[in-house]
Amino acid sequence: MKPSLPIRNSDVMTNDYVMVDGLHTVAEAIKLAISHNVSMLLVNKRHEHDEFGMVLMSDIARKVLAKDKSPERVNVYEIMIKPVFSVHADMDIRYTARLFERFGINKAPVIEAGEILGVVTYHDIVLKGMMPQA
């Protein structure tokens, strides 16, 4: 029996992610997320030496709506997570799953050479990672 090759983040990640500018309002971010049917937006770098950010719909609920702030008056950069945990494309998904568990996260951008290649989630790891490899 041949040993199975490790399943990498690049094997299970999705290329379906949406970017937003940190200067956009939360109201604009909500509209963007709804129009793309996503619960997470990645926030663009401001310059070459900057890091990517992330805003989750749960961040909007906790940091804006629950505090009775107006989504039209809050910018994405005020509530985003930055820097974000990111993973490498060639990293084994078992290590990604351990990272998620250890830090209580369930999704991360896959970044190589300073560029986003996709996003990997627990959902991707479980559903795509457990499928028999051809």
C-alpha positions in Angstrom: 0.0 0.0 0.0 1.4 3.4 -1.0 1.6 6.0 1.7 -1.0 8.8 1.1 0.4 12.2 0.2 -0.4 15.0 2.7 -3.4 17.1 1.8 -2.3 20.7 1.5 -4.3 23.9 2.1 -4.0 24.6 -1.7 -5.9 21.3 -2.3 -8.9 22.4 -0.2 -9.0 26.2 -0.2 -11.6 28.2 -2.0 -10.7 31.0 -4.4 -14.0 32.6 -3.6 -13.1 35.5 -1.4 -14.1 39.2 -1.4 -11.8 42.1 -0.7 -12.9 45.4 0.9 -11.0 48.6 1.6 -10.5 49.6 5.2 -11.9 53.0 4.5 -15.2 51.7 3.4 -18.1 52.1 5.8 -19.4 49.0 7.6 -22.7 49.6 5.7 -20.8 49.3 2.4 -19.1 46.1 3.7 -22.5 44.6 4.7 -23.9 45.3 1.2 -20.7 43.7 -0.4 -20.9 40.6 1.8 -24.6 40.2 1.1 -24.2 40.6 -2.7 -21.5 37.9 -2.7 -23.2 35.7 -0.1 -20.1 35.6 2.3 -19.7 36.0 6.0 -16.1 37.3 5.8 -14.4 40.0 3.9 -10.6 40.4 3.6 -9.3 43.9 4.0 -6.8 45.2 1.5 -3.3 46.2 2.5 -2.8 50.0 2.7 0.8 49.7 1.3 3.4 47.1 0.4 4.7 46.6 4.0 1.2 46.4 5.5 -0.7 43.3 6.5 -4.1 42.1 5.3 -7.1 42.4 7.6 -10.3 40.6 8.0 -13.8 41.5 9.0 -16.4 39.0 9.9 -20.2 39.5 10.0 -19.9 38.5 13.7 -17.5 41.4 14.2 -20.1 43.7 12.8 -22.8 42.3 15.0 -20.7 42.6 18.2 -18.7 45.8 17.5 -21.3 47.9 15.7 -24.9 46.7 15.9 -24.8 45.5 19.6 -23.2 48.8 20.6 -25.9 50.8 18.8 -23.4 52.4 16.4 -24.4 53.4 13.0 -22.9 51.2 10.2 -22.8 54.3 8.0 -20.5 56.1 10.5 -18.0 53.3 11.3 -15.2 52.4 8.9 -14.1 48.8 8.3 -10.6 49.5 9.7 -12.1 50.4 13.1 -13.5 46.9 13.6 -11.4 44.6 11.5 -9.0 41.9 12.8 -5.5 42.8 11.9 -3.1 41.1 11.5 -4.9 37.9 10.7 -3.7 34.4 11.1 -2.7 33.2 7.7 -1.5 29.8 6.4 0.8 28.7 3.6 -0.6 26.9 0.5 1.7 23.9 1.0 0.9 23.5 4.7 -0.6 20.1 5.6 -4.3 20.6 6.5 -3.8 18.6 9.7 -1.5 21.4 10.9 -4.0 24.0 9.8 -6.7 22.2 11.8 -4.5 22.2 14.9 -3.8 25.9 14.4 -7.5 26.6 14.2 -8.2 24.6 17.3 -5.4 26.2 19.3 -6.4 29.7 18.5 -10.1 29.4 18.3 -10.4 30.4 14.7 -12.3 28.7 11.8 -10.9 30.3 8.7 -7.7 31.9 7.4 -6.4 33.4 4.2 -3.9 31.3 2.3 -1.0 33.7 1.6 2.1 33.1 -0.5 4.8 35.8 -1.3 2.6 38.5 0.2 -0.5 37.7 -1.9 -3.7 36.0 -1.1 -4.3 32.8 -3.0 -7.5 31.8 -1.3 -9.2 31.0 2.0 -9.3 27.8 3.9 -12.0 27.0 6.5 -12.8 24.2 8.9 -15.6 23.4 6.4 -13.0 23.0 3.6 -10.8 20.8 5.7 -13.5 18.5 6.8 -15.5 18.2 3.6 -12.8 18.4 1.0 -9.9 17.0 3.0 -11.7 13.9 4.0 -12.7 13.0 0.4 -10.8 10.1 -1.2 -8.0 11.4 -3.3 -8.0 10.3 -7.0 
